[in-house]
Amino acid sequence: MNFTSILFNTAAAFTSLAAASLSTFADTIEKPTEPPPSIRENFELPSFYRQWIDVGGFPVVASEKVNPLAVQEAAWLIQQVIGHRPDLLQALAKNSVRFSVMAYDEMTTEIPEHSDLRPDFYWDRRARGLGATSARPSVSCGEENLLNYPGDPYGTENILIHEFAHAIHQMGLSAVDPDFDKRLKVLYEKAMEKGLWKGTYASTNKEEYWAEGTQSWFNTNRENDAQHNHVSKRKILKDYDPELATLLTEIYGDTDWRYTNALTRTELPHLQGFNPDNSPKFEWPAELSTCYEQLFDPNCKGGDKWTDLNRYEPSQLPTLKSNDGEHTAVLFVNKTDADITYYWIDADGNESYCGRAAAEAFSIHHTHAGHIWLVKDENKKNIAVFQAKEKTGRAFIAE
């Protein structure tokens, strides 16, 4: 039996189970309560969390500032996505993973598990949700995205489904199916060789390939913008990347459920009492917006937030000596109209691909002071070299 047949048979079994189970999900969402002492102890939940809903042993939590309906919506969505996979929910719980809902006026680094992320101005402005790691076992997203508040910067997609896909991959399937990551890597590399997903966020690495694919699987991805192509829905994905579709079917099943935003489902039991007319408006704090604008200003020197890194010509690379200093970060700011990629250069001069900054966007990579970084353009031509400093550094790339 070949790999595709194995995936198909496994997927069919889970799809059948999912179809039998999903019909009852809408009636199983309890109202959030204070986390009981046993949950606080088992998951080492900080006192910050005052709301909790159990989803098959997996905790959905929030501070007292969060609208309880957003907590209920998060729990409901998690059930739709993997409620038919109690093995995955239990694996996530065993790894101490929890889902944290941010209030619309809470920032990423206010979530206790993410409070050590630096620089905070980057993380607070970059994302309204993060995946989970062993060091930071919280998956998160903002209530404004769950309940579709006005001003939601990610209003055309669902952040929970993307970030939860990362957790399923890295903190759930890693235990339930240790070979999953290897299989995903094979599919990702094949897709890249075929030229699929070129220039999209899905092409960044196998992790984003999976998370972006998950979004499209549930019909909640953006389309035809700077980081996305036309593949925003399940039907299109099946035609465009059938091998990824088979893997997604294996994990999620192929049921009729597709994501639609909460405004279209206010009649469901867990959203009773939700009045969109009373929803607050999400706005980025003014200081974060200013900082974001300054990052793209070549004349701004960063003040106490960052320092500009010296730019070297690629021909100077052999003269630069790499060394391991203190932990730091490099902000790769791309002011060009095309994507750039960046590579870490080890002490022997070998390059390792580490990430991408889209056109007119920026990305961050944690590193050590003294590490050497090579930047390439969309044609893989070397265009600049930077050396990290002890203070967070800006690697500024312009035309």
C-alpha positions as CSV (number, residue, x, y, z in Angstrom):
1,M,0.0,0.0,0.0
2,N,1.5,3.4,-1.0
3,F,1.7,6.6,1.1
4,T,-1.3,8.2,-0.6
5,S,-3.5,5.1,0.1
6,I,-2.5,5.1,3.8
7,L,-3.4,8.7,4.1
8,F,-6.7,8.2,2.3
9,N,-7.8,5.2,4.5
10,T,-6.8,7.0,7.7
11,A,-8.6,10.2,6.6
12,A,-11.8,8.3,5.7
13,A,-12.0,6.8,9.2
14,F,-11.6,10.2,10.9
15,T,-14.0,11.9,8.4
16,S,-16.7,9.4,9.3
17,L,-16.1,10.0,13.0
18,A,-16.1,13.7,12.5
19,A,-19.4,13.7,10.7
20,A,-21.0,11.8,13.5
21,S,-19.7,14.1,16.2
22,L,-19.8,17.7,14.8
23,S,-23.6,17.9,15.0
24,T,-23.5,18.0,18.8
25,F,-20.7,20.5,19.2
26,A,-22.7,23.7,19.3
27,D,-24.6,22.5,22.4
28,T,-21.5,21.5,24.4
29,I,-19.9,24.9,25.1
30,E,-20.1,25.8,28.7
31,K,-19.9,29.4,29.9
32,P,-16.4,30.3,31.2
33,T,-15.7,30.0,34.9
34,E,-12.7,30.7,37.1
35,P,-10.0,28.0,36.5
36,P,-10.3,25.4,39.3
37,P,-7.2,24.9,41.5
38,S,-6.4,21.6,39.8
39,I,-6.2,23.2,36.4
40,R,-4.1,26.1,37.7
41,E,-1.7,23.6,39.2
42,N,-1.6,21.1,36.3
43,F,-1.0,23.8,33.7
44,E,0.8,26.3,35.9
45,L,-1.7,28.9,34.9
46,P,-0.9,32.5,36.2
47,S,-3.4,34.4,38.2
48,F,-3.8,36.6,35.1
49,Y,-6.3,34.1,33.8
50,R,-9.7,34.4,35.3
51,Q,-11.8,32.6,32.7
52,W,-11.6,29.0,31.6
53,I,-13.5,26.5,29.4
54,D,-12.5,22.9,29.1
55,V,-12.4,21.4,25.6
56,G,-11.8,17.7,26.0
57,G,-9.1,18.3,28.6
58,F,-7.6,21.2,26.7
59,P,-8.0,24.6,28.4
60,V,-9.2,27.8,26.8
61,V,-8.4,30.7,29.1
62,A,-8.6,34.5,29.2
63,S,-8.3,37.4,31.6
64,E,-11.3,39.1,33.2
65,K,-11.1,41.8,30.5
66,V,-12.1,39.5,27.7
67,N,-15.7,39.2,26.5
68,P,-16.9,35.7,27.7
69,L,-18.5,35.2,24.3
70,A,-15.0,35.3,22.7
71,V,-13.9,32.6,25.0
72,Q,-16.9,30.5,24.1
73,E,-16.3,31.2,20.4
74,A,-12.6,30.0,20.7
75,A,-13.8,26.8,22.4
76,W,-16.4,26.2,19.7
77,L,-13.9,26.7,16.9
78,I,-11.4,24.3,18.5
79,Q,-14.1,21.7,18.7
80,Q,-15.0,22.2,15.0
81,V,-11.3,21.9,14.0
82,I,-10.2,18.9,16.0
83,G,-13.1,17.9,18.3
84,H,-13.1,14.6,16.5
85,R,-9.5,14.0,17.5
86,P,-9.5,13.6,21.3
87,D,-6.0,12.1,21.0
88,L,-4.7,15.5,19.7
89,L,-6.5,17.5,22.4
90,Q,-5.1,15.2,25.1
91,A,-1.6,15.4,23.6
92,L,-1.8,19.2,23.6
93,A,-2.9,19.1,27.2
94,K,-0.2,16.7,28.2
95,N,2.3,19.2,26.8
96,S,0.7,21.9,28.9
97,V,-0.6,23.8,25.9
98,R,-3.5,26.3,26.5
99,F,-5.4,28.7,24.2
100,S,-5.2,32.3,25.4
101,V,-7.8,34.8,24.2
102,M,-6.5,38.4,24.3
103,A,-8.8,41.3,25.1
104,Y,-9.1,43.7,22.2
105,D,-7.0,46.2,24.3
106,E,-4.5,43.7,25.5
107,M,-1.2,43.3,23.6
108,T,0.7,40.1,22.8
109,T,3.3,40.6,25.5
110,E,0.6,41.0,28.1
111,I,-0.1,37.3,27.8
112,P,2.1,35.9,30.6
113,E,3.6,33.1,28.5
114,H,4.7,35.7,25.9
115,S,5.7,38.5,28.3
116,D,9.4,37.8,27.8
117,L,9.4,38.2,24.0
118,R,11.7,41.0,22.9
119,P,11.7,43.5,21.5
120,D,8.1,44.0,22.8
121,F,7.3,46.7,20.3
122,Y,7.9,44.3,17.5
123,W,5.8,41.4,18.9
124,D,3.0,43.7,20.0
125,R,2.6,45.3,16.6
126,R,3.4,42.3,14.4
127,A,0.9,39.8,15.7
128,R,-2.5,39.4,17.2
129,G,-1.9,35.7,17.9
130,L,1.0,33.3,18.3
131,G,1.6,29.6,18.2
132,A,2.8,27.5,21.1
133,T,6.2,26.2,22.0
134,S,7.5,24.1,24.9
135,A,9.0,27.3,26.4
136,R,5.9,29.3,25.8
137,P,2.9,26.9,25.7
138,S,0.2,29.4,24.9
139,V,-1.6,29.6,21.5
140,S,-3.2,33.0,21.3
141,C,-5.5,35.3,19.3
142,G,-7.4,38.5,19.9
143,E,-11.1,38.7,20.8
144,E,-11.6,41.2,18.0
145,N,-10.8,38.5,15.5
146,L,-13.0,35.9,17.1
147,L,-16.0,38.2,17.3
148,N,-15.2,40.3,14.2
149,Y,-15.0,43.7,15.9
150,P,-14.7,46.8,13.7
151,G,-11.0,47.6,13.1
152,D,-9.8,44.0,13.3
153,P,-6.6,44.1,11.2
154,Y,-7.1,40.5,10.2
155,G,-10.7,40.7,9.4
156,T,-10.5,38.6,6.2
157,E,-9.1,35.5,8.0
158,N,-9.4,33.6,11.3
159,I,-6.2,33.8,13.4
160,L,-7.2,31.0,15.8
161,I,-7.3,28.5,12.9
162,H,-3.8,29.5,11.7
163,E,-2.1,29.6,15.1
164,F,-3.9,26.5,16.4
165,A,-2.7,24.7,13.3
166,H,0.9,25.4,14.4
167,A,0.1,24.0,17.9
168,I,-1.5,20.9,16.4
169,H,1.6,20.3,14.3
170,Q,4.4,21.1,16.8
171,M,2.8,20.3,20.1
172,G,0.2,17.7,19.3
173,L,1.1,15.6,16.3
174,S,4.7,15.6,17.5
175,A,3.5,13.2,20.2
176,V,0.6,11.4,18.4
177,D,2.4,10.9,15.1
178,P,6.2,11.4,15.4
179,D,6.7,10.9,11.7
180,F,4.3,13.6,10.7
181,D,6.9,16.4,10.5
182,K,9.0,14.3,8.2
183,R,6.1,13.6,5.9
184,L,5.2,17.3,5.9
185,K,8.7,18.2,5.1
186,V,8.7,15.9,2.0
187,L,5.4,17.4,0.8
188,Y,6.7,21.0,1.4
189,E,9.9,20.4,-0.5
190,K,8.0,18.7,-3.4
191,A,5.6,21.6,-3.6
192,M,8.5,24.1,-3.7
193,E,10.2,22.1,-6.4
194,K,7.0,22.3,-8.5
195,G,6.8,26.0,-8.0
196,L,3.7,25.9,-6.0
197,W,2.9,28.7,-3.5
198,K,5.7,30.9,-5.0
199,G,6.0,34.3,-3.3
200,T,3.3,33.4,-0.7
201,Y,3.6,33.2,3.1
202,A,2.9,29.4,2.7
203,S,6.3,29.1,1.0
204,T,8.2,30.4,4.0
205,N,8.8,27.0,5.6
206,K,7.0,23.8,6.2
207,E,5.4,25.2,9.4
208,E,3.7,28.0,7.5
209,Y,2.9,25.7,4.6
210,W,0.9,23.6,7.1
211,A,-0.8,26.5,8.9
212,E,-1.7,28.4,5.7
213,G,-2.9,25.2,4.2
214,T,-5.1,24.6,7.2
215,Q,-6.6,28.1,6.8
216,S,-7.5,27.3,3.2
217,W,-8.9,24.0,4.2
218,F,-11.4,25.7,6.4
219,N,-12.1,28.5,3.8
220,T,-10.6,31.3,5.9
221,N,-7.5,32.5,4.1
222,R,-6.7,35.8,2.4
223,E,-6.3,35.7,-1.4
224,N,-4.5,37.6,-4.1
225,D,-2.5,40.0,-2.0
226,A,1.2,40.5,-1.3
227,Q,1.6,37.3,0.6
228,H,-1.2,35.1,-0.8
229,N,-2.3,33.6,-4.1
230,H,-5.8,32.5,-5.2
231,V,-5.9,29.4,-3.0
232,S,-8.2,30.4,-0.2
233,K,-10.7,27.6,-0.1
234,R,-10.8,23.8,0.2
235,K,-12.1,23.1,-3.2
236,I,-9.3,25.2,-4.9
237,L,-6.7,23.7,-2.6
238,K,-7.6,20.1,-3.6
239,D,-7.0,21.0,-7.2
240,Y,-3.9,23.1,-6.6
241,D,-2.0,21.0,-4.1
242,P,-3.7,17.6,-3.9
243,E,-0.9,16.0,-1.8
244,L,-1.3,18.7,0.9
245,A,-5.0,18.3,0.7
246,T,-4.6,14.5,1.4
247,L,-2.5,15.3,4.5
248,L,-5.0,17.8,5.7
249,T,-7.8,15.3,5.2
250,E,-5.9,12.8,7.3
251,I,-5.8,15.2,10.3
252,Y,-9.0,17.2,10.0
253,G,-11.3,15.0,8.0
254,D,-13.3,16.3,5.0
255,T,-16.6,17.2,6.5
256,D,-19.0,19.9,5.4
257,W,-17.9,22.4,8.0
258,R,-16.3,25.6,6.8
259,Y,-15.4,28.7,8.8
260,T,-17.7,31.7,8.5
261,N,-17.3,34.7,10.9
262,A,-19.3,35.0,14.1
263,L,-21.5,37.7,12.6
264,T,-23.1,35.0,10.4
265,R,-23.8,32.6,13.3
266,T,-25.3,34.7,16.1
267,E,-28.2,32.2,16.4
268,L,-25.9,29.5,17.7
269,P,-26.2,28.7,21.4
270,H,-22.7,29.7,22.4
271,L,-23.2,33.2,20.8
272,Q,-26.6,33.9,22.4
273,G,-26.5,37.5,23.7
274,F,-23.9,38.7,21.2
275,N,-24.9,42.1,19.8
276,P,-22.4,43.2,17.1
277,D,-23.8,46.8,17.4
278,N,-22.3,47.0,20.9
279,S,-18.8,45.7,19.8
280,P,-15.9,48.0,20.6
281,K,-13.5,49.1,17.9
282,F,-10.0,47.6,17.7
283,E,-7.2,50.2,17.3
284,W,-3.4,49.8,17.5
285,P,-2.0,51.9,20.3
286,A,-0.6,55.1,18.9
287,E,2.9,54.5,20.2
288,L,3.1,51.1,18.4
289,S,1.9,52.6,15.1
290,T,4.5,55.4,15.4
291,C,7.2,52.9,16.1
292,Y,6.1,50.8,13.1
293,E,6.3,53.8,10.8
294,Q,9.8,54.7,12.2
295,L,11.1,51.3,11.4
296,F,10.6,52.1,7.7
297,D,12.1,55.6,8.0
298,P,15.8,55.4,7.0
299,N,16.5,58.6,8.9
300,C,15.1,57.3,12.2
301,K,17.9,55.9,14.4
302,G,15.6,53.9,16.7
303,G,16.3,55.7,20.0
304,D,16.1,53.2,22.8
305,K,14.4,50.5,20.7
306,W,17.0,49.5,18.1
307,T,20.3,50.5,16.5
308,D,21.1,50.5,12.8
309,L,23.5,47.7,11.8
310,N,26.4,48.5,9.5
311,R,25.8,47.3,6.0
312,Y,28.6,45.5,4.2
313,E,29.0,44.5,0.6
314,P,28.8,40.8,-0.1
315,S,32.4,40.9,-1.3
316,Q,33.4,41.8,2.2
317,L,31.9,38.6,3.7
318,P,35.2,36.7,3.8
319,T,36.7,39.5,6.0
320,L,34.0,39.4,8.7
321,K,34.5,37.2,11.7
322,S,31.5,35.6,13.3
323,N,31.4,35.2,17.1
324,D,28.9,34.2,19.8
325,G,27.9,37.1,22.0
326,E,24.8,37.8,24.1
327,H,21.3,36.9,22.8
328,T,19.9,39.7,20.6
329,A,17.7,40.1,17.6
330,V,17.9,41.5,14.1
331,L,14.9,43.3,12.4
332,F,15.1,42.8,8.7
333,V,13.3,45.8,7.2
334,N,12.5,45.4,3.5
335,K,11.8,48.7,1.7
336,T,12.0,47.2,-1.7
337,D,9.1,46.0,-3.9
338,A,10.1,42.4,-3.9
339,D,10.7,39.7,-1.2
340,I,14.1,39.3,0.4
341,T,15.5,36.2,2.2
342,Y,18.1,36.1,4.9
343,Y,20.7,33.5,5.9
344,W,22.9,32.9,8.9
345,I,26.6,32.5,8.1
346,D,28.3,30.1,10.4
347,A,32.0,30.2,11.5
348,D,33.0,28.1,8.5
349,G,31.3,30.4,6.1
350,N,28.3,28.1,5.4
351,E,25.0,29.7,4.9
352,S,21.7,28.5,6.4
353,Y,18.3,29.8,5.2
354,C,16.4,31.4,8.2
355,G,13.5,33.5,6.8
356,R,11.9,35.9,4.5
357,A,10.8,39.5,4.6
358,A,8.0,40.4,2.2
359,A,8.1,43.5,0.1
360,E,7.4,46.6,2.2
361,A,7.4,44.5,5.3
362,F,9.8,43.4,8.1
363,S,10.7,40.2,9.9
364,I,12.7,39.4,13.0
365,H,15.2,36.7,13.9
366,H,16.7,36.0,17.3
367,T,20.4,35.5,17.2
368,H,23.7,36.3,19.0
369,A,25.8,39.5,19.0
370,G,28.5,38.9,16.4
371,H,26.6,36.6,14.2
372,I,26.8,37.3,10.4
373,W,23.7,37.6,8.3
374,L,23.5,37.5,4.5
375,V,20.6,39.0,2.6
376,K,19.5,37.9,-0.9
377,D,17.0,39.4,-3.4
378,E,14.2,37.5,-5.0
379,N,16.6,36.0,-7.6
380,K,18.9,34.7,-4.8
381,K,21.5,37.3,-5.6
382,N,23.6,38.4,-2.6
383,I,22.8,42.0,-1.9
384,A,24.0,42.9,1.7
385,V,25.7,41.6,4.8
386,F,25.1,42.6,8.4
387,Q,26.6,41.7,11.7
388,A,24.4,41.6,14.8
389,K,25.1,43.8,17.8
390,E,24.2,43.4,21.5
391,K,21.3,45.8,21.1
392,T,18.4,44.8,18.8
393,G,19.6,45.8,15.3
394,R,17.8,47.0,12.2
395,A,19.1,45.6,8.9
396,F,17.6,48.1,6.5
397,I,17.2,47.1,2.8
398,A,16.2,49.7,0.3
399,E,16.3,50.0,-3.5
